[in-house]
Amino acid sequence: MSLLEAEDFLAECEALHQLAAAQDETRLQTRTQFKGWSVEDVLVHLHFWNRAADLSLTDEAAFQDLLAKAGPALRSGQLRALENSTIAQRGVALLDAWIAQARDMANRWRSLDPKLRLPWAGPSMSARSSITARQMETWAHGFEVFDAFGTVRQESDRIKNIVVLGVNTFGWSHKVNGLEIPEKMPLLRLLAPSGAIWSFGDLAAGEILGPAADFAAVVSQTRAVADTQLTVRGAVAATWMAHAQCFAGPAEQPPSPQSRFMSVTVRN
């Protein structure tokens, strides 16, 4: 048994690394449309949480120590300060450290039992869920980097991991927003990058049709649903897409329409 999602995580990292490594070092300071973060801020964030996930496997005591710092930092609005103080590298050194750690992590994780339970903030997670969450974060935060550099990312069917994560967090998206969880999830009929059709859910609860990448963008809050090609029918489907959140933590507001888009010029 092997953890195939580790390969998808690494492929996502390599796609982002190829883009960032092609830039002049000064362009790592380019501001993105996500909370004004720079590309360098994105790399710090990804490197911090990749290391945290890896520690949950290799050194639980060190992981729990990190978690004891991250929890209060999150509640006090100081999480970014903790990330920045923990990750010392900047510029090309940061880019190199991030991708080297991701490659090493993926190489070790691919041999894990996908069902292996690992500690995390709150309930434990399976190794499959943990590495899929890392792929999702890399893809989602990679979005603002591709946008900032005016580059269209070439998607592949590995995005299905993020689609499934979005499906699995249907209930969570309601719960974290204080909403009643519907009995049934709307029917999803999504067009994969390969041209395949991925279907989930029940037509009796409404339906969501369109590109799988657009659905992944909405559930990871990298695009407003109004800025996608998704067709959303029914009250349950509309409420879900307005509050979708496939990641842990407190409720976050999705981007407002036309606030996240591909830039035609690099913003510094």
C-alpha positions as CSV (number, residue, x, y, z in Angstrom):
1,M,0.0,0.0,0.0
2,S,1.3,3.5,-0.9
3,L,0.2,7.0,-0.4
4,L,-0.3,8.2,-4.0
5,E,-1.5,11.6,-2.8
6,A,2.1,12.3,-1.8
7,E,3.0,12.4,-5.5
8,D,0.2,14.9,-6.1
9,F,1.4,17.1,-3.3
10,L,4.9,17.1,-4.8
11,A,3.6,17.8,-8.3
12,E,1.7,20.8,-7.0
13,C,4.8,22.1,-5.2
14,E,6.9,21.6,-8.4
15,A,4.5,23.5,-10.5
16,L,4.6,26.5,-8.1
17,H,8.4,26.2,-7.7
18,Q,8.9,26.3,-11.5
19,L,7.0,29.5,-11.7
20,A,8.7,31.2,-8.7
21,A,12.2,30.0,-9.6
22,A,11.9,31.6,-13.1
23,Q,11.5,35.1,-11.5
24,D,14.1,37.5,-10.5
25,E,14.6,37.4,-6.8
26,T,13.2,40.9,-6.3
27,R,9.9,39.7,-7.7
28,L,9.4,37.4,-4.8
29,Q,8.4,40.6,-3.0
30,T,5.5,41.1,-5.5
31,R,2.2,41.7,-3.6
32,T,-0.6,39.3,-4.3
33,Q,-4.4,39.8,-4.1
34,F,-4.6,37.6,-1.0
35,K,-4.5,39.9,2.1
36,G,-1.6,41.9,0.5
37,W,0.7,39.0,1.1
38,S,3.9,38.9,-1.0
39,V,5.0,35.8,-2.9
40,E,7.6,35.4,-0.2
41,D,4.9,35.5,2.5
42,V,3.2,32.7,0.7
43,L,6.4,30.6,0.7
44,V,6.9,31.2,4.4
45,H,3.4,30.1,5.2
46,L,3.6,27.0,3.0
47,H,7.0,26.0,4.4
48,F,5.8,26.5,8.0
49,W,2.8,24.2,7.7
50,N,4.5,21.6,5.5
51,R,7.1,21.3,8.3
52,A,4.3,21.1,10.9
53,A,2.6,18.3,9.1
54,D,5.9,16.5,8.7
55,L,6.6,16.8,12.4
56,S,3.2,15.2,13.2
57,L,4.7,12.1,11.6
58,T,8.4,12.3,12.7
59,D,8.4,14.0,16.1
60,E,5.1,14.3,17.9
61,A,6.7,16.1,20.9
62,A,8.1,18.8,18.6
63,F,4.8,19.0,16.8
64,Q,2.8,19.4,20.1
65,D,5.3,22.2,21.1
66,L,4.7,24.0,17.8
67,L,0.9,23.5,18.2
68,A,1.1,25.0,21.7
69,K,2.5,28.2,20.2
70,A,0.3,28.2,17.0
71,G,-3.0,28.0,18.9
72,P,-2.6,31.2,21.0
73,A,-0.9,33.0,18.0
74,L,-4.0,32.2,15.9
75,R,-6.4,33.4,18.5
76,S,-4.5,36.6,19.1
77,G,-3.9,37.4,15.4
78,Q,-0.2,36.8,15.7
79,L,0.1,33.7,13.5
80,R,1.9,35.4,10.7
81,A,4.4,36.8,13.2
82,L,5.0,33.2,14.5
83,E,5.5,31.9,11.0
84,N,7.9,34.7,10.1
85,S,9.9,34.2,13.3
86,T,10.1,30.4,12.8
87,I,11.1,30.4,9.1
88,A,14.4,32.4,9.0
89,Q,15.2,32.1,5.2
90,R,14.2,34.7,2.7
91,G,14.5,35.2,-1.0
92,V,16.0,32.4,-3.0
93,A,17.2,30.6,0.2
94,L,13.6,30.4,1.3
95,L,12.5,29.1,-2.1
96,D,15.2,26.4,-2.0
97,A,14.5,25.4,1.6
98,W,10.7,25.1,0.9
99,I,11.1,22.9,-2.2
100,A,13.8,20.8,-0.7
101,Q,11.7,20.0,2.4
102,A,8.6,19.3,0.2
103,R,10.6,16.9,-2.0
104,D,12.1,15.1,1.1
105,M,8.6,14.9,2.8
106,A,6.9,13.5,-0.3
107,N,9.6,10.9,-0.8
108,R,9.1,9.6,2.8
109,W,5.3,10.0,2.9
110,R,4.6,8.0,-0.3
111,S,5.4,4.8,1.6
112,L,3.0,5.5,4.4
113,D,-0.3,3.6,5.1
114,P,-2.9,6.1,3.9
115,K,-5.0,5.3,7.0
116,L,-2.2,6.0,9.5
117,R,-3.6,8.4,12.1
118,L,-1.5,11.5,12.8
119,P,-2.1,14.2,15.4
120,W,-3.3,17.6,14.3
121,A,-5.0,20.7,15.8
122,G,-8.3,19.1,17.0
123,P,-9.0,15.6,15.9
124,S,-6.3,13.4,14.4
125,M,-6.2,13.0,10.6
126,S,-5.3,10.2,8.3
127,A,-2.0,10.5,6.4
128,R,-4.1,10.7,3.2
129,S,-6.1,13.7,4.6
130,S,-3.0,15.4,5.9
131,I,-1.0,15.3,2.7
132,T,-4.1,16.2,0.7
133,A,-4.5,19.3,2.9
134,R,-0.9,20.2,2.1
135,Q,-1.7,19.8,-1.7
136,M,-4.8,21.9,-1.3
137,E,-2.9,24.7,0.5
138,T,-0.2,24.7,-2.1
139,W,-2.7,24.8,-4.9
140,A,-4.8,27.5,-3.2
141,H,-2.0,29.8,-2.3
142,G,-0.3,29.1,-5.5
143,F,-3.3,30.7,-7.2
144,E,-2.4,34.1,-5.9
145,V,1.2,33.7,-7.1
146,F,0.1,32.6,-10.6
147,D,-2.4,35.5,-10.6
148,A,0.3,38.0,-9.6
149,F,2.6,36.9,-12.3
150,G,-0.1,36.9,-15.0
151,T,0.3,33.2,-15.7
152,V,-2.4,30.6,-16.3
153,R,-1.6,27.4,-14.3
154,Q,-2.0,24.2,-16.3
155,E,-4.3,22.0,-14.3
156,S,-4.3,18.2,-14.1
157,D,-6.6,15.6,-12.7
158,R,-4.7,15.6,-9.5
159,I,-7.1,18.4,-8.6
160,K,-9.6,15.7,-7.9
161,N,-8.0,15.4,-4.4
162,I,-9.1,19.0,-3.7
163,V,-12.6,18.4,-5.2
164,V,-13.1,15.4,-2.9
165,L,-11.8,17.5,0.1
166,G,-14.5,20.1,-0.9
167,V,-17.1,17.4,-1.0
168,N,-16.0,15.9,2.4
169,T,-16.3,19.4,4.0
170,F,-19.9,20.0,2.9
171,G,-21.0,19.6,6.5
172,W,-18.1,21.5,7.9
173,S,-18.7,24.5,5.7
174,H,-22.2,24.9,7.2
175,K,-21.1,24.1,10.8
176,V,-18.3,26.5,10.9
177,N,-20.6,29.3,9.8
178,G,-23.3,28.4,12.3
179,L,-25.7,27.0,9.7
180,E,-27.9,23.9,9.8
181,I,-26.3,21.1,7.9
182,P,-28.7,19.9,5.0
183,E,-29.6,16.3,4.9
184,K,-28.3,15.9,1.4
185,M,-25.5,17.4,-0.7
186,P,-26.4,18.9,-4.1
187,L,-25.4,17.0,-7.2
188,L,-22.0,17.9,-8.5
189,R,-21.3,17.3,-12.2
190,L,-17.8,18.6,-12.7
191,L,-15.6,18.7,-15.9
192,A,-12.1,17.4,-15.1
193,P,-9.0,18.8,-16.8
194,S,-8.8,15.5,-18.7
195,G,-12.4,15.8,-20.0
196,A,-13.8,13.2,-17.6
197,I,-17.0,14.0,-15.6
198,W,-16.9,13.7,-11.8
199,S,-20.2,13.3,-10.1
200,F,-21.1,13.5,-6.4
201,G,-24.3,14.2,-4.4
202,D,-28.0,14.1,-5.0
203,L,-30.1,16.1,-7.6
204,A,-32.9,16.4,-5.0
205,A,-30.8,19.0,-3.1
206,G,-30.0,21.1,-6.2
207,E,-27.0,20.9,-8.6
208,I,-23.6,22.5,-9.3
209,L,-22.3,22.2,-12.8
210,G,-19.0,23.4,-14.4
211,P,-15.2,23.0,-14.4
212,A,-13.7,21.0,-11.5
213,A,-11.0,23.7,-11.1
214,D,-13.7,26.3,-10.6
215,F,-15.3,24.2,-7.8
216,A,-11.9,23.7,-6.2
217,A,-11.3,27.4,-6.4
218,V,-14.6,28.2,-4.6
219,V,-14.2,25.6,-1.8
220,S,-10.6,26.8,-1.2
221,Q,-11.8,30.4,-1.3
222,T,-9.5,31.6,-4.1
223,R,-12.3,32.8,-6.4
224,A,-15.8,34.2,-5.8
225,V,-18.4,31.9,-7.2
226,A,-19.6,34.8,-9.4
227,D,-16.2,34.9,-11.1
228,T,-16.3,31.2,-12.1
229,Q,-18.1,29.2,-14.8
230,L,-20.1,27.3,-12.3
231,T,-23.9,27.0,-12.7
232,V,-25.5,26.8,-9.2
233,R,-29.2,25.7,-8.9
234,G,-31.2,25.5,-5.7
235,A,-31.1,27.1,-2.3
236,V,-28.9,24.4,-0.7
237,A,-26.3,24.7,-3.5
238,A,-26.3,28.5,-3.4
239,T,-25.8,28.6,0.4
240,W,-23.0,26.1,0.2
241,M,-21.2,27.9,-2.5
242,A,-21.6,31.2,-0.6
243,H,-19.9,29.7,2.5
244,A,-17.8,26.9,1.2
245,Q,-14.6,26.3,3.2
246,C,-12.5,23.2,2.8
247,F,-9.9,24.1,5.3
248,A,-9.8,24.1,9.1
249,G,-9.9,27.1,11.4
250,P,-12.6,29.8,12.1
251,A,-15.0,30.8,9.4
252,E,-13.4,32.9,6.7
253,Q,-15.2,35.1,4.2
254,P,-14.7,34.1,0.6
255,P,-13.3,36.8,-1.8
256,S,-15.8,39.3,-3.1
257,P,-16.6,39.3,-6.8
258,Q,-13.8,40.6,-9.1
259,S,-11.3,40.9,-6.2
260,R,-9.2,37.9,-7.3
261,F,-8.2,37.7,-10.9
262,M,-5.1,37.1,-13.1
263,S,-3.0,40.3,-13.4
264,V,-1.8,41.4,-16.8
265,T,1.0,43.2,-15.1
266,V,3.2,42.4,-12.1
267,R,2.3,44.3,-9.0
268,N,5.1,45.3,-6.7
